[in-house]
Amino acid sequence: AAGVIQSPRHLIKEKRETATLKCYPIPRHDTVYWYQQGPGQDPQFLISFYEKMQSDKGSIPDRFSAQQFSDYHSELNMSSLELGDSALYFCASSLVNNEQFFGPGTRLTVL
Amino acid sequence: KNEVEQSPQNLTAQEGEFITINCSYSVGISALHWLQQHPGGGIVSLFMLSSGKKKHGRLIATINIQEKHSSLHITASHPRDSAVYICAVSPNTDKLIFGTGTRLQVFP
């Protein structure tokens, strides 16, 4: 069965650079979530989209933005990267109010 | 105080032992999730519960909505069960609030 796809799997950036993370949900899933997991920390909710509209917002810095496109894939754009942005970024997808299925994550390292 | 608390934080067991991981939460929820995270980082959804009990293979999850408590049980534990088990809740929206996780190591 198709799973959630995230790209890239690993990304290395310098401080103040920008990064774009992509998420391709399971086909027919209408909701996408983004989570950030810092080293040794719990995952934290960043933002979610339902039917291409932002549905909820968590602790997402103003330097980050995200959107969901007409084909339901989502992109997380991160600008002015800081060392503290180094983390594992998970995307999950679901049918609304149902079980979330997680992608393998993108490991971002900011040097 | 975290909205989702798990115990124990770390757990070691011998292969074959029965394992219980507990989760307590302090917010109203629409659902509770048990997740498994392996050392490589990937997260797998084990259960989504809003009431009662669910069973999948050697895994059993229960929830008591009145007491705001859930348990994850692993019967006949195996070294491949070694992972971090995370309790997460949906507080009346779809987003998840994660517990701190329980690191399980099962030795042969």
Interface residues (C-beta under 8 A of the other chain):
Chain A: T31 Y33 Y35 Q37 D42 P43 Q44 F45 S48 Y50 S55 D56 G58 L88 F90 A92 S94 V96 N97 N98 E99 Q100 F101 F102 P104 G105 R107
Chain B: S30 A31 H33 L35 G41 G42 I43 V44 S45 M48 I86 T93 D94 K95 L96 I97 F98 G99 T100 G101
